[in-house]
Amino acid sequence: MTNVIVTELSDFRADHLEGALVLSRQAGWPHRLEDWQMSLEVSDGVVALRDGEVVGTALATRFDDVAAINLIIVAQSLRGQGFGRRLMQDVLARAQGCEQRLCATADGLPLYENLGFTATGEVFQHQGTAQAAEAHADALPAVRRGGAADFEAFVAADHAAFGAQRRALLERIFARGTLLCTEGGYACLRDFGRGTVLGPIVAESDEAAEALLIKAARICEGRFLRIDLPDTATALRPRAQSLGLAPAGGGIAMIRHPKPAAPAASYRSYALASQALG
């Protein structure tokens, strides 16, 4: 008699975090339990359970009328059996009425295209042991560490760059990390995965964004640093490499049900908060 694998879907709760961590480690993802927890705090999600074990995850993180669809994982042993589609259909229903964005791996691309997502660009991951800049940094805008008095301006700049309000997420990033400020730009450093991640970076100019990256590398000199760059941030890719952050893969930015284009904003996104959250 053939064994029947019974899998059920359930709302993603805090008691599923340990199982989700096991799943992401099996997939080779760097997330710590704290990284999962922060994502769940600002998200609505679903897990697939088999005999009480977490074998699939998907989250929808709503920012006003934009939703980031993220942390989509199916256990290796269950791939190709339709569980990824079931998880996506459930989590997309939770994001109903929103513009839906995600960062796809090559493996997930066919499913997402079949569900109506279209590619809008690429995301380039850079990481490595940070090195301080040796030249040209003095000509860039000065960067300082920000505090509570800078937070509202940071939220407003991120809103303009991202196209939706992300206060709840930024509050958690700010509480866990270091805010960097310069004239016409903001960035955050926080612990993530193997070390530290820099993002988001929102800035009005390439020079402001580059100054923030150089400052972050100086703060993290000799330690692991990661940054995820949209393909529009062309000026930062060579600078990241010069600071010891080598290319390390990335993903494909995709969108479903896009809302009408907003007027161009002075602030632009130069680095993502994460591939998961945009």
Disulfide bonds with the S-S distance in Angstrom:
none
